[in-house]
Each structure stands twice: as structure tokens, then as C-alpha cells.
Amino acid sequence: MTAYDDASGRTPVTTIATELGNQTLTHGVYDSAAGTFGMTGTLILDAENDPNAVWIFRAASTLITGVGSNVSLMNGANPCNVFWVVGSSATLGVNSTFSGTIMSLTSITLNTGATLNGRALARNGAVTLDSNTISNSCTTVPPTGGSVSTQVSAAQLALGNSVTDTATVTGLVPSADRGALVFAAYGPNDPACAADPVFTSTAQVTPAGNGNYTSAPFTPSATGTYIFVVGYIGDSNNDFFASGCGDPNETVVVTGSAPGVAVAKTASPTSLTEPGGVFTFTVGITNPSAGPVTIYTITDDVYGNLATAANSTCDDLIGDTLAAGAGATCSFTGTFIGNAGDAETDVVTATVTAPGGLTASDTDDATVTLTDAVPSITVDKSADPVARAREASSPSP
């Protein structure tokens, strides 16, 4: 009762948003205009390396935390110096992690799996528990330590597909009350990670601590650039730590649609008589996708890079952008020499890029053959002379 009354009268008071999740607060006395506090996601309490930093949160009526929500302590913040004054009842969500001393005028409920680093003190009602872990580490200040490196599963993604983020945790010291990793994705196009995250996922850290942990799949709903940030909420022996906004291997570029390309190749003529000669090949490139693509490369497995090959017009297409459904053609020549019955099949590959850097390619082939030369003969006949006088004859006696 003395602590409740003391905390209720502390000043000065700063009024903040009712929703505490995804905020970082330094020491002070806080209340909300609505008289209630709720929390989804993670609330970070930053002591700024002051071991005597104190936080007092005053809710005139209720304190309710969401499923899997977290209170994380960083830079020397001490759960012994965090106090929650609740005018009616406090409820901690399923599998949430909470820090500090809860002083409730009525009752306190810890739902299934909720973890409390501190104390739950109810003045006039019950403290209800369900498979909870409560620890009190007020005698020590959690040491700093631990680090995390991360890797997204895809740096480029077409809208409608999913991406995951994997965190590698190192440097954790042993602790019986492991916390969780919180994965958050910011965007689209939020380079400072200043707005609320559009996606969060938690992964419970095992007693062994260090190792790899992967988020749930995230399916972006809009195009643009997304950035993942991963933080460890801390435990009794390890302070909060996190990756930075814009760290390597944390950015995902989402494009409007997957690029596509269709290639068609023909030869003219399709055959020559032995020993062969020059054939002309025509390459058609079509964009079947919903968005524009840019022609990046056109190559042939026999005649090489068609952008630099002799007698090729394909260099004119490199860098051209094809709208959805549009197409373009080019041609080149190739020489094939051999014997009757010989054939040559060569394959053309075209690669295109879409906004955001995604690529697509397609191939097509054409076959030319050599045939026997048909033998021929020309006959020329003449007479010499072409005419003679006929001799007269006498009648028989």
C-alpha cells in the first residue's frame, strides 16, 4: 500500500499513447489520456547506462498485454526499478514476457505461459496464475552481452510470395529464464524503420541459447523495400540486444509481378546442300508478364554473345524495355559447313530484368541440315551438216 501510494503521487508525469508496443522509453513517470495501457509487440526500456533509472507507469483503470508481447530492458535497465500502478486489474497475455513490479488495486491475471521478471502484488483481489514463470532478479543488474546477425531468405521477391528471416545468436551467457527473439519488418519504403512494423514474429530461444532461429513467413501486401530488424528481449543474465535498421542481408525488394520472357527462334533456310554455307537466324522476344521488362542479354550456345557477334542486329535490343505483351525481333547469320546428313542445333537464351532487379530467361533452338547435292547432266546434240541435196535416180529398165 505504501509503494502503491508513493508511485501514484510521483511527478512530473508524461502522457503517452495507450499502446505501449513498439516504443522505446527512457526513465520517467508515464500515464495515458485514456487511463489505460495496452501492449502488443515489444516495449523497450532504455536506461541509457544509468543503473538507477526508474520507470513508473500509472494506469487509472486497466493494464492489458497481448499474446506474445514483451517488455525488454536495455543498457543496464533494472526490473527492480520498473513499477506498474494499476487502478483496477492487470492481465498479462498468453506467452508474454513482462518486467517490473505490478501493483494492482484489484486483481492480476497471468494467462497461460506468461513470464514475469518482477513481482505481482494485488491489494484487494486475487493473483491468478496458469503455467507461469516468475523470477525476481532485483539484486543484480543484467549484464550486457550477446549479438545477432541475420539473413533474409530472398533479397528480391515478387508480390504475393513469402520471405523469412533467420537470426544467428552468439554471446549469450547461461540463463534459466531464456527470453525470445522478436523479428520485425518495416516498410514499404521506411529506410529509418520509423513507422510501426508491418510484421512481427517471435521465436523462443532455447536453454542452450546461441544458434539459428527463423521467423514465421512474411507475405508483403504492397511493392517496395522492406527491412527486417531482430532483437533479443533479454533475460536475468543477458541484456536486450538487436540488429540495426539497414544491417546487411536484411533488405527485401518486392516487385509488382514476377518478370517473364518467351523466346522463339527460326532459321532460313532450314537446309543447304553440302558442303553448306550461311544461314540466317531470327530471334523473337516477347514479354508475357504483367509488368515491363528490360532485355539484358541475348546469347547463342554456338555463336556466342549476339550483342557483339558479326552480322547481328541483336545488339540493338539490349537495354530495350518491353511493355506487358510487347515483343521485338533481331537476326544474325551463322555458317555451317559439313557433309550430307550433318545437322546443327543451336540454342538462343534471352534474359530480362524487372524493376527491383528480378530476372527471367527463356530459350529456344533451331536446327539446320545439309543434304546431298542432286547430280545433273546437260546433253547437247548437233548435226553437221544440217542438210544435203538429194541425188536423182533413173527408172529401172
Sequence and secondary structure as in RCSB ss.txt:
>XXXX:A:sequence
MTAYDDASGRTPVTTIATELGNQTLTHGVYDSAAGTFGMTGTLILDAENDPNAVWIFRAASTLITGVGSNVSLMN
GANPCNVFWVVGSSATLGVNSTFSGTIMSLTSITLNTGATLNGRALARNGAVTLDSNTISNSCTTVPPTGGSVST
QVSAAQLALGNSVTDTATVTGLVPSADRGALVFAAYGPNDPACAADPVFTSTAQVTPAGNGNYTSAPFTPSATGT
YIFVVGYIGDSNNDFFASGCGDPNETVVVTGSAPGVAVAKTASPTSLTEPGGVFTFTVGITNPSAGPVTIYTITD
DVYGNLATAANSTCDDLIGDTLAAGAGATCSFTGTFIGNAGDAETDVVTATVTAPGGLTASDTDDATVTLTDAVP
SITVDKSADPVARAREASSPSP
>XXXX:A:secstr
 HHHHHHHT S EEEE SB TTEEE SEEEEETTS EEE SEEEEE TT TT  EEEEESS EEE TT EEEEET
T  GGGEEEEESS EEE TT EEEEEEEESS EEE TT EEEEEEEESSS EE SS EEE  TTS      EEEE
EES SEEETT  B EEEEEE     SS  EEEEEEE SS TT  S  SEEEEEE  TT  EEEE   B  SSSEE
EEEEEEE  BTTB  EE  TT TT EEEEESS    EEEEEEESSEEETTEEEEEEEEEEE  SSS EEEEEEEE
TTTEETTTSTTB GGGTTT EE TT EEEEEEEEEEE  TT EEEEEEEEEEE TTS EEEEEEEEEEEEE    
        SSS           
